[in-house]
Amino acid sequence: MTRSYSDVQKAVRVEKFRIWFAWVSGGFVGLGASLATQDIHIVSVIVQVLFVGLGALSTIAAVRMTNALNRKAEAARRDVLGDA
């Protein structure tokens, strides 16, 4: 089955949207947990530390997945255009 570059480009765009939508949604969930526990001091500190740590890890993962999709799209472009 031959796929055109535009099909690959559309699929990559959708996957990037899903990745970053999940990242933003996770941020809102973490923010909600932080706000919900702000009156319980020790729990609030633990939640905030987890929020920062997991936020950094999820950001790294999202950027790596986006870069992998960019490489896949570039390979598909080269394949379609016949570049070396």
N, C-alpha and C positions, 0 to 999 in steps of 0.2 A: 504494500500500500504506500503510495507516494503522498507525503504531506507537504503542503506548501509552507513557505516561510511565514505567511500571515497566520496560518493555523497555529504554528508553533508560537508565534509572537502573542497571539490571543491567549493561548494556554498559559504562557509564562506570566502574562499580565494578571490573569485570574489567580494564579498561584501566589504571586507577590501580594496581591490584595488580601488573600486569605491569611498569609503569614503576618502581615502588618496589622490586619484587623484583630487577629488573635493576640498580638502583642499589646495593642491598645486596650482590648478587653481585659487582659490580665492586669494591666495597670489600673484600670478602674476597680477591679475586684480587690487588688491590694490596697488601693486608696480607701475603699469602703471598709476593709478590715482594720486599717489603721485608724480611721475615724470612729469605728464602732468600739475600739478598745482604748481610746484615748483617756478615759477616766480610770482605767485599771493600770497603774503606772508600770509595773514590771512586765505585764503582758504586752502593753503598748510598746515598750522598748524592744522586746523580743520580736514582735510583729514587724516593727520598723526595720530592724536589722535583717530579718528574713526578706522583707520587701525589697530592700536595697540589694541584697545579695542575689536573690532570684531575678530581680529586674536586670541586673548586670548580666547574669547568665543568659536570660532570655533575649536580651539585646544582642549579645554575641552570636547566639544561635540563629536569630532572625537575619542578621547581616550575613552570616556564612551561608544560609539557605538562599538568600537573595543573590549572593555572588555565584553560587552554584547554578542557579537558574540563568543568570546572565551568561555564564560560560556555555550552558546548554543551548541557549538562543544563538550565541555567536557561532557555535559549531553547526547549528542548523542553517544559519545564514550562509556560512561558507559552503556547506553541502549544496544548497539550492543554487547559489551563484557560481559554483564550481571553482571557488578560490582555493589556492593551495594551503 
